[in-house]
Amino acid sequence: VTPVDGVFVFVGHVPNTELFKDQLEMDHEGYLKVDSRLHTSVPGVFAAGEAHDNWFKQAVTSAGFGCMAAMEAEKFLAQIE
């Protein structure tokens, strides 16, 4: 047995997006489709992290994309005020 300092646990292979079926555009694997600024097919709805990221699927990308989506949501709200 070799001692280790840490272990990365993979979150999963299937996005948890069933809630949005028939409401937001998805790919054939169930990931939400977004543009480069995380806008979904519905204006004012943004997606981030593992719901749209079918490549990295990691918590760190979820945090970064979540921040990006929040900034886009803020811009969206400012435009409608």
C-alpha positions, 0 to 999 in steps of 0.5 A: 500500500502506497500512502497518498496525499489526496484523491480526486473523485469523479463526479459522474458521467450523466448531467443532472439536467432532467429538470430542464428537459423540453424547456432548454435546448440540450445535446444528445447526452443531456448537457445544456447547450450554451453559447460562449457567454453561457446563455441557454436557448431561453433569454435570461437563463444561463447554465454553468459547470457540469450541466453544460461542460461535457469535457472537464466535468469538474467542480473547479470548472463549475465554480469558474463557469458559475462566476461567468454565468452570474456576471452575464445574468447581472448584465442581462438584468441591468439591460432590462431595468 
